[in-house]
Amino acid sequence: MITGLYVPGDRPDRFDKAVATGADLVILDLEDAVAPDRRAFARAAVVEWLATATPDCVLQVRVRSADDLRALRAVSGIEVRLPKVVSPSQIDEATAVLPGVPITALVESALGVERAAEIAAHPAVTRLGLGESDLASELGTRADAVLDHARVRLLYAALAAGLPAPMLSAYPAIRDLAGLRADTERGRTLGWIGRIAIHPSQLPIITDVFRPSATETQWAHEVLAATADGGVTTLSNGEMVDAAMLGRAKAILARDPDA
């Protein structure tokens, strides 16, 4: 998955529109995007829509409470986005209510970052995510070095557990598209793949940043062809390659819709 899009759970008029954007992942939000006096309405709206929805994308629900989890028993084919995870026991509590549901564990605190490997190793966790706004609030800084540390920690934890590289969290400044591009490119250099948006206008930039260049795609195809018979060989540019480079080549082609 390359693109994700949050949509407030109390705005059912936007659910179909979110799916129509073509995002790979649509997240119906029952947590921060919903005011306290709208939570019951949002929960009912999400469940009602999910009961008949058949979108061509992955659907997740970011839950806030056990009430949200219990309500989701009425639907199938969804994933849960669990916020503020600091311990595998929170995953156990969620799966006790919804057995078998795939869970994206959101790490949003210093303690969560330190325990990322334990969280990622839980069998119900299929992805990790980083809640950068909450983390920055706790740490008192959004400095690149601080957030980069958390991003790298989660990347190692995810891959060590056999999970895909995490998707970058939402970039809060909707109108700052240049800032979105710069920060997304920074995340990409750190090995993260894809990003969650909070507005459809952010999706084209996210897609563009993670789409491989023609040079990258050509290199990946050459690596696959050159290493088909095993051993060490040389590409047309003189670069020596072996099977150790296959993983990177396959990851590049996985991000190329025309590959």
WOGI-V744961 format. One record per residue. N is the residue number from 1. RES is the residue in three letters. PHI is phi in whole degrees, 0 to 359 (NA if undefined). OMEGA is omega in degrees with one decimal (NA if undefined). D_LAST is the distance of its C-alpha to the last C-alpha in whole Angstrom. Layout:
# WOGI-V744961
N_RES_PHI_OMEGA_D_LAST ; N_RES_PHI_OMEGA_D_LAST
This chain:
# WOGI-V744961
1_MET_NA_-179.5_15 ; 2_ILE_250_-175.5_15 ; 3_THR_240_173.5_18 ; 4_GLY_228_-178.6_21 ; 5_LEU_217_173.6_24 ; 6_TYR_280_172.1_28 ; 7_VAL_220_-178.7_31 ; 8_PRO_300_-177.8_34 ; 9_GLY_294_179.2_36 ; 10_ASP_264_176.5_39 ; 11_ARG_237_-178.8_37 ; 12_PRO_300_176.9_36 ; 13_ASP_294_-178.9_36 ; 14_ARG_259_-174.7_32 ; 15_PHE_298_179.9_31 ; 16_ASP_296_178.9_29 ; 17_LYS_295_178.2_28 ; 18_ALA_296_178.2_26 ; 19_VAL_298_-177.2_24 ; 20_ALA_291_178.0_24 ; 21_THR_291_-178.0_22 ; 22_GLY_87_176.7_19 ; 23_ALA_300_179.3_19 ; 24_ASP_291_-175.6_17 ; 25_LEU_224_173.8_21 ; 26_VAL_243_-176.4_24 ; 27_ILE_247_175.2_27 ; 28_LEU_275_-168.2_31 ; 29_ASP_261_174.7_33 ; 30_LEU_254_-177.3_37 ; 31_GLU_255_-169.4_37 ; 32_ASP_297_-175.7_38 ; 33_ALA_282_-174.0_37 ; 34_VAL_244_177.5_40 ; 35_ALA_292_-177.0_43 ; 36_PRO_307_-177.1_46 ; 37_ASP_281_179.7_48 ; 38_ARG_248_-172.1_44 ; 39_ARG_294_179.9_43 ; 40_ALA_296_177.7_45 ; 41_PHE_298_-178.5_43 ; 42_ALA_298_-179.4_40 ; 43_ARG_300_-179.5_40 ; 44_ALA_295_-179.1_41 ; 45_ALA_295_-179.8_39 ; 46_VAL_295_-179.2_36 ; 47_VAL_297_179.9_37 ; 48_GLU_298_-179.3_38 ; 49_TRP_292_-178.9_35 ; 50_LEU_296_-177.2_33 ; 51_ALA_297_-177.7_35 ; 52_THR_236_-175.8_33 ; 53_ALA_287_175.8_30 ; 54_THR_225_-175.9_27 ; 55_PRO_284_178.2_24 ; 56_ASP_267_177.7_20 ; 57_CYS_202_176.0_20 ; 58_VAL_280_178.2_22 ; 59_LEU_248_173.6_25 ; 60_GLN_234_172.1_27 ; 61_VAL_238_173.3_31 ; 62_ARG_275_-174.2_32 ; 63_VAL_266_177.2_36 ; 64_ARG_240_-169.9_39 ; 65_SER_216_175.0_42 ; 66_ALA_296_176.4_42 ; 67_ASP_299_177.6_43 ; 68_ASP_297_-179.8_40 ; 69_LEU_298_-179.9_39 ; 70_ARG_297_179.7_41 ; 71_ALA_296_-177.9_41 ; 72_LEU_286_173.7_37 ; 73_ARG_299_-176.1_39 ; 74_ALA_281_-177.3_39 ; 75_VAL_233_179.6_35 ; 76_SER_222_175.1_32 ; 77_GLY_75_-179.8_28 ; 78_ILE_243_174.0_28 ; 79_GLU_244_179.7_28 ; 80_VAL_248_174.4_31 ; 81_ARG_253_-171.6_30 ; 82_LEU_260_-174.9_33 ; 83_PRO_276_169.4_35 ; 84_LYS_55_-179.6_37 ; 85_VAL_279_176.5_36 ; 86_VAL_233_-176.1_39 ; 87_SER_206_174.9_39 ; 88_PRO_301_179.8_38 ; 89_SER_297_176.6_41 ; 90_GLN_292_175.7_39 ; 91_ILE_293_177.4_37 ; 92_ASP_302_-179.2_39 ; 93_GLU_297_179.7_41 ; 94_ALA_292_-178.1_38 ; 95_THR_287_174.1_37 ; 96_ALA_293_177.9_41 ; 97_VAL_274_-178.8_41 ; 98_LEU_235_-178.3_37 ; 99_PRO_300_174.6_37 ; 100_GLY_82_-177.3_33 ; 101_VAL_285_175.9_31 ; 102_PRO_290_-175.1_28 ; 103_ILE_237_166.1_29 ; 104_THR_265_-177.5_28 ; 105_ALA_270_179.6_31 ; 106_LEU_268_177.7_31 ; 107_VAL_262_-171.3_33 ; 108_GLU_225_-177.9_35 ; 109_SER_213_177.5_38 ; 110_ALA_299_178.9_39 ; 111_LEU_296_177.8_40 ; 112_GLY_298_178.0_37 ; 113_VAL_298_-179.2_35 ; 114_GLU_295_-178.9_37 ; 115_ARG_256_-174.0_37 ; 116_ALA_302_-178.5_33 ; 117_ALA_295_177.7_33 ; 118_GLU_296_-178.6_35 ; 119_ILE_295_-177.8_34 ; 120_ALA_297_-176.7_30 ; 121_ALA_283_179.4_32 ; 122_HIS_296_-174.5_33 ; 123_PRO_297_180.0_32 ; 124_ALA_275_-177.3_31 ; 125_VAL_278_179.0_29 ; 126_THR_253_177.9_25 ; 127_ARG_207_167.6_25 ; 128_LEU_251_173.6_27 ; 129_GLY_220_-179.1_27 ; 130_LEU_244_174.6_29 ; 131_GLY_271_-169.9_32 ; 132_GLU_291_-177.9_32 ; 133_SER_294_178.0_35 ; 134_ASP_295_179.7_37 ; 135_LEU_296_179.8_37 ; 136_ALA_297_178.2_38 ; 137_SER_296_179.1_41 ; 138_GLU_294_-175.8_42 ; 139_LEU_279_180.0_41 ; 140_GLY_78_-179.5_43 ; 141_THR_199_170.5_40 ; 142_ARG_246_-178.7_37 ; 143_ALA_304_-178.0_37 ; 144_ASP_306_-176.2_33 ; 145_ALA_297_-178.7_34 ; 146_VAL_290_-179.9_36 ; 147_LEU_291_177.3_32 ; 148_ASP_299_178.4_30 ; 149_HIS_301_179.8_32 ; 150_ALA_296_179.8_32 ; 151_ARG_298_-179.5_28 ; 152_VAL_293_178.6_28 ; 153_ARG_301_-179.4_30 ; 154_LEU_290_177.6_28 ; 155_LEU_298_178.4_25 ; 156_TYR_298_-178.2_27 ; 157_ALA_297_-178.8_29 ; 158_ALA_296_-176.1_26 ; 159_LEU_291_178.1_24 ; 160_ALA_295_179.2_27 ; 161_ALA_270_-179.8_27 ; 162_GLY_81_179.3_24 ; 163_LEU_265_175.6_23 ; 164_PRO_290_174.6_20 ; 165_ALA_302_-178.5_20 ; 166_PRO_293_171.8_22 ; 167_MET_268_178.4_21 ; 168_LEU_297_-179.9_23 ; 169_SER_283_-175.3_27 ; 170_ALA_297_174.5_28 ; 171_TYR_268_-166.8_29 ; 172_PRO_287_-176.6_32 ; 173_ALA_274_-171.4_33 ; 174_ILE_300_-175.3_31 ; 175_ARG_277_-177.7_32 ; 176_ASP_271_-177.1_31 ; 177_LEU_289_176.6_28 ; 178_ALA_293_176.7_28 ; 179_GLY_296_176.9_29 ; 180_LEU_301_-179.1_26 ; 181_ARG_297_-177.5_24 ; 182_ALA_297_-178.3_26 ; 183_ASP_289_178.4_26 ; 184_THR_292_176.6_22 ; 185_GLU_296_177.3_21 ; 186_ARG_297_178.7_24 ; 187_GLY_297_179.5_23 ; 188_ARG_296_-179.9_19 ; 189_THR_295_178.8_21 ; 190_LEU_272_174.8_23 ; 191_GLY_99_177.8_20 ; 192_TRP_283_-176.0_20 ; 193_ILE_231_178.0_17 ; 194_GLY_91_-179.2_18 ; 195_ARG_206_174.8_21 ; 196_ILE_270_177.7_23 ; 197_ALA_252_173.0_25 ; 198_ILE_248_176.0_28 ; 199_HIS_210_-178.5_28 ; 200_PRO_303_-179.0_25 ; 201_SER_296_179.7_26 ; 202_GLN_276_-172.8_24 ; 203_LEU_296_-179.0_21 ; 204_PRO_300_-179.5_19 ; 205_ILE_291_178.2_20 ; 206_ILE_300_178.8_19 ; 207_THR_300_-177.3_15 ; 208_ASP_295_-178.4_15 ; 209_VAL_296_-175.0_17 ; 210_PHE_269_175.4_14 ; 211_ARG_288_-178.8_11 ; 212_PRO_296_174.5_10 ; 213_SER_287_178.5_12 ; 214_ALA_299_179.4_10 ; 215_THR_294_178.9_13 ; 216_GLU_297_-178.7_11 ; 217_THR_296_178.0_8 ; 218_GLN_299_179.0_10 ; 219_TRP_300_-178.3_12 ; 220_ALA_297_178.9_10 ; 221_HIS_297_179.9_9 ; 222_GLU_295_179.4_13 ; 223_VAL_296_-179.9_14 ; 224_LEU_298_-179.5_12 ; 225_ALA_291_-175.2_14 ; 226_ALA_289_-176.5_17 ; 227_THR_259_-176.6_18 ; 228_ALA_301_-177.8_17 ; 229_ASP_260_178.8_21 ; 230_GLY_81_178.4_22 ; 231_GLY_78_-179.1_24 ; 232_VAL_252_179.4_24 ; 233_THR_215_-176.3_23 ; 234_THR_234_177.7_22 ; 235_LEU_278_-178.8_19 ; 236_SER_296_179.5_20 ; 237_ASN_271_178.7_21 ; 238_GLY_92_-179.2_23 ; 239_GLU_285_176.7_22 ; 240_MET_278_-178.7_23 ; 241_VAL_227_173.6_20 ; 242_ASP_213_-174.3_21 ; 243_ALA_298_179.9_20 ; 244_ALA_297_-177.8_21 ; 245_MET_267_-177.2_18 ; 246_LEU_297_-177.8_15 ; 247_GLY_301_179.0_15 ; 248_ARG_296_-179.5_14 ; 249_ALA_297_-180.0_11 ; 250_LYS_293_178.3_10 ; 251_ALA_295_177.9_11 ; 252_ILE_297_-178.3_9 ; 253_LEU_292_177.4_6 ; 254_ALA_292_178.8_8 ; 255_ARG_267_-177.4_8 ; 256_ASP_257_-177.1_5 ; 257_PRO_294_-178.5_6 ; 258_ASP_258_-175.3_4 ; 259_ALA_289_NA_0
